[in-house]
Amino acid sequence: MSLIDTHAHLYLPEFNDDIDEVMQRATENGIEKILLPNIDSESIEPLLNLVSKYPNKLLPMMGLHPTSVKADYESELAIVADKLQHGKFCAIGEIGIDLYWDSTFYKEQVKAFKSQIEMALHYDLPIVVHARDSFDEILEVLSEYKNSNLKGVLHSFAGSDQHAEKAIAMGFYLGVGGISTFKNSGVGEIIARQPIEKLILETDSPYLAPTPKRGKRNESAYVRYVADKLAMNKQVDVSEIEKITTANAQKLFKL
């Protein structure tokens, strides 16, 4: 069976020396597709260059990451808008609100988030949402669009049961990554209580490597560990996890 890594930053410098080997290991582990979220204007060129090198395996997103939202966010959004107009992307991402690192530009983050949601609605694309210390704020924004055709995923989900239920009720998927494999995080148990039909798998490479690779550089091949842990928590065969989460990703991103 094949898997889809719905969130990986393989274009970052951490992979400059061995990207071919990383891609080979992904293929050997049955990773059919890898979706690449953008960060900001500086990451666009390396992202698109990598996609052009592996056009049958990699799919690009376009968006402005909340931690890159500063005073000049409108000029960054203009670049996102231009790329969307002239290129082909599988999603708007990653976008959202991050109050963990710095809340200085919180209002700007909300404005940038809403602006990119409007872009997603215009192009009929799903959104890939980054939420860190901001699930309540994220869900409040998303609730404003509950009567629209907005769809997407809360990437690297680490919220509560209530957050999961609210997101799913809005039609969103939950991104299941390395955090769900961490002992004592509680995330794996929360994820296990959600319907498999609303879950998709990811790595967030090079970050958040799953157990037993925790603390090392993450890579797309390691989505296998995420699938194995989810199968164990759900008490189902891993083949069922592979089949359903792959179908979920194909549906959401129109693969």
Buried (B, 14 or more C-beta within 10 A) or exposed (E): EEBBBBBBBBBBEBBEEEBEEBBEBBBEBBBBBBBBBBBBBEBBEBBBEBBEEBEEBBBBBBBBBBBBBBEEBEEBBEBBBEBBEEEEBBBBBBBBBBBEEEEEBBEBBBBBBBBBBBBBBEEEBBBBBBBBEBBBBBBEBBEEBEEEEBBBBBBBBBBEEEBBEBBBEBEBBBBBBBBBBBEEBBBBEBBBEBEBEBBBBBBBBBBBBBBEBBEEBBBBBBBBBBBBBBBBBBEEEBEBBBBBBBBBBBBBBEB
